[in-house]
Every structure is written in C-alpha cells, then in structure tokens.
Amino acid sequence: MRTVTAQLPDEMAEGLDAVAEAEGRSKAWLIRQAVADFLAKQHELERLTLEGLESARSGELVEHADVMAELDQWGS
C-alpha cells in the first residue's frame, strides 16, 4: 500500500472528521472508499463512452426527435 497526501479545505476536513467519528471508521478508510467509488465511476463512464462511440461508428444512432419523445414520456 502507498501513502498519498492531499490538502482538504477546512470544511471538507471537518466533515471527514465528523463522519469518521459517527461511523466509527478511520479517516483513511473513508478516503479509500471515496477514491475507490470515484475510480469505479470513472471506469464505468469510460466504458460507456467507448461503447457509445463504437455504436455511433457502426451507425447505431437515434434521431434527436425520438430521444426527446422518449424523455417526454418519462415525465408523465
């Protein structure tokens, strides 16, 4: 395991302290969880972006009007 140092704004550091105490977890554990969650989301975003680009390259596109009609249905 490696050590990484980061400076946090006071409010963020105070929030981290409060959550660590409330949850009975170390600040290091909370930071590891936050970074792991962030990295997982970034990897999923990259995967979906590449999937979308491949779909576009192969001609699998949806017309704007069709997308808007679908979104309109979500609101009802």
Backbone bond lengths (Angstrom), bond angles and torsions (degrees), N, CA, C in turn:
res aa  C-N    CA-C-N  psi(-1)  N-CA   C-N-CA  omega(-1)  CA-C   N-CA-C  phi
1 M - - - 1.439 - - 1.522 108.40 -
2 R 1.345 116.28 144.88 1.466 121.00 179.35 1.514 110.29 -111.26
3 T 1.306 115.24 154.34 1.461 121.53 176.49 1.520 108.57 -97.59
4 V 1.334 115.16 132.93 1.453 122.18 177.27 1.527 107.08 -124.23
5 T 1.314 116.45 136.19 1.452 120.97 -179.28 1.523 109.04 -110.79
6 A 1.326 115.89 135.75 1.465 120.63 177.86 1.519 108.81 -141.42
7 Q 1.309 115.65 143.72 1.458 120.36 174.88 1.525 107.99 -93.73
8 L 1.337 115.67 136.77 1.456 121.51 179.40 1.522 109.27 -118.19
9 P 1.325 116.40 146.72 1.468 118.30 171.70 1.533 109.22 -59.90
10 D 1.321 116.74 151.21 1.461 121.12 -176.67 1.524 112.34 -52.21
11 E 1.321 117.51 -45.81 1.462 120.39 -177.85 1.530 111.48 -61.85
12 M 1.325 116.92 -39.47 1.458 120.32 179.67 1.527 110.18 -68.15
13 A 1.318 117.38 -42.14 1.466 121.28 179.11 1.523 110.36 -64.17
14 E 1.331 117.23 -40.37 1.462 120.57 178.19 1.530 110.54 -65.71
15 G 1.325 116.74 -39.47 1.461 120.28 176.47 1.517 111.25 -63.41
16 L 1.313 116.46 -41.26 1.465 121.30 177.63 1.523 110.62 -61.85
17 D 1.330 116.21 -44.72 1.471 120.45 177.44 1.527 110.67 -58.21
18 A 1.324 116.85 -45.39 1.460 121.41 -176.83 1.526 111.53 -65.15
19 V 1.328 117.03 -43.89 1.465 120.07 -179.69 1.525 110.14 -67.38
20 A 1.315 117.19 -42.07 1.466 120.40 179.25 1.523 110.51 -58.43
21 E 1.317 116.45 -44.80 1.460 120.08 179.92 1.532 111.16 -66.88
22 A 1.330 116.36 -44.95 1.470 120.53 -178.32 1.524 112.30 -64.12
23 E 1.328 116.34 -36.92 1.463 121.09 -176.94 1.523 113.33 -90.38
24 G 1.320 116.33 -9.00 1.459 119.23 -177.37 1.517 112.51 68.27
25 R 1.315 116.00 30.63 1.475 121.95 -179.78 1.519 108.89 -116.84
26 S 1.312 115.51 158.76 1.459 118.91 174.75 1.527 109.50 -79.07
27 K 1.325 114.72 156.04 1.467 118.82 176.19 1.524 109.83 -62.34
28 A 1.318 117.02 -36.21 1.468 120.31 178.90 1.527 110.65 -61.26
29 W 1.336 117.22 -41.71 1.468 121.02 179.83 1.523 109.66 -62.80
30 L 1.337 117.09 -46.27 1.463 120.58 179.66 1.525 111.75 -61.52
31 I 1.314 116.86 -41.20 1.463 120.66 179.62 1.524 109.95 -66.26
32 R 1.336 118.13 -42.54 1.471 120.36 177.29 1.523 110.61 -59.49
33 Q 1.333 117.01 -43.66 1.463 120.86 178.96 1.527 111.15 -62.25
34 A 1.323 116.35 -43.79 1.465 120.56 -179.28 1.531 111.06 -63.44
35 V 1.317 117.04 -42.60 1.468 120.73 179.53 1.526 109.72 -68.13
36 A 1.325 117.66 -41.21 1.474 120.45 178.77 1.524 110.51 -61.87
37 D 1.330 117.20 -43.40 1.465 120.76 178.01 1.522 111.34 -63.00
38 F 1.324 116.52 -44.11 1.464 121.21 179.21 1.527 110.83 -60.91
39 L 1.326 116.76 -46.77 1.462 120.20 -178.84 1.527 111.36 -64.21
40 A 1.322 117.44 -39.66 1.468 120.59 178.11 1.521 110.35 -62.03
41 K 1.329 117.00 -42.86 1.470 120.59 178.47 1.522 111.13 -65.14
42 Q 1.314 116.88 -40.31 1.468 120.43 178.55 1.523 111.07 -63.97
43 H 1.321 117.39 -42.71 1.466 121.09 178.84 1.522 110.60 -63.82
44 E 1.333 117.47 -40.53 1.459 120.89 178.30 1.529 110.83 -66.59
45 L 1.317 117.21 -40.35 1.463 120.80 176.81 1.526 110.54 -61.58
46 E 1.317 117.01 -43.22 1.463 120.99 178.46 1.534 110.68 -63.05
47 R 1.334 116.46 -43.61 1.460 120.66 179.59 1.530 110.94 -61.75
48 L 1.324 116.43 -45.98 1.463 120.21 -179.00 1.535 111.71 -67.03
49 T 1.327 116.27 -36.50 1.464 120.02 177.60 1.520 110.57 -63.76
50 L 1.326 116.84 -46.36 1.464 120.52 178.77 1.522 111.21 -63.78
51 E 1.329 116.74 -38.80 1.463 121.32 177.32 1.532 110.41 -63.08
52 G 1.320 116.55 -42.76 1.458 121.05 178.25 1.515 112.54 -64.97
53 L 1.316 116.59 -41.11 1.464 120.19 178.27 1.524 110.91 -64.12
54 E 1.329 116.29 -41.14 1.461 119.91 178.46 1.533 110.69 -64.58
55 S 1.321 116.59 -40.42 1.465 120.14 176.71 1.524 111.04 -61.74
56 A 1.319 116.21 -42.32 1.470 119.97 179.30 1.529 110.63 -64.84
57 R 1.326 116.47 -42.10 1.473 120.00 179.13 1.527 111.75 -61.41
58 S 1.329 116.00 -33.16 1.464 119.26 -178.00 1.531 112.01 -90.21
59 G 1.349 115.99 6.71 1.453 120.01 174.68 1.519 115.18 87.41
60 E 1.304 117.02 7.36 1.464 120.57 179.03 1.533 109.10 -83.61
61 L 1.322 115.11 82.51 1.464 121.25 -177.10 1.520 109.74 -118.91
62 V 1.324 115.85 156.58 1.460 121.78 177.14 1.520 107.29 -120.57
63 E 1.309 116.36 133.52 1.460 121.17 179.45 1.528 110.40 -64.96
64 H 1.318 116.01 144.94 1.462 122.11 -179.14 1.530 110.99 -54.83
65 A 1.312 117.66 -44.78 1.466 121.38 -178.28 1.533 110.58 -60.92
66 D 1.330 117.39 -36.54 1.458 120.73 179.05 1.538 111.23 -67.92
67 V 1.323 115.43 -39.12 1.468 119.97 177.66 1.521 109.60 -64.13
68 M 1.329 116.84 -45.89 1.465 120.85 -179.08 1.518 110.94 -63.26
69 A 1.313 118.00 -39.18 1.466 121.39 178.60 1.532 109.77 -63.85
70 E 1.315 117.27 -41.10 1.465 121.14 178.29 1.524 110.35 -63.87
71 L 1.328 116.09 -44.30 1.465 119.95 -179.73 1.529 111.14 -64.37
72 D 1.307 117.15 -36.91 1.470 121.01 177.13 1.521 110.54 -59.76
73 Q 1.323 117.12 -36.40 1.458 120.95 -179.83 1.533 111.80 -69.68
74 W 1.309 116.76 -29.08 1.462 120.32 178.84 1.522 111.22 -63.92
75 G 1.331 116.37 -33.35 1.468 120.63 -176.52 1.508 113.62 -75.33
76 S 1.322 117.42 -13.06 1.463 118.62 -177.37 1.505 113.18 -102.97
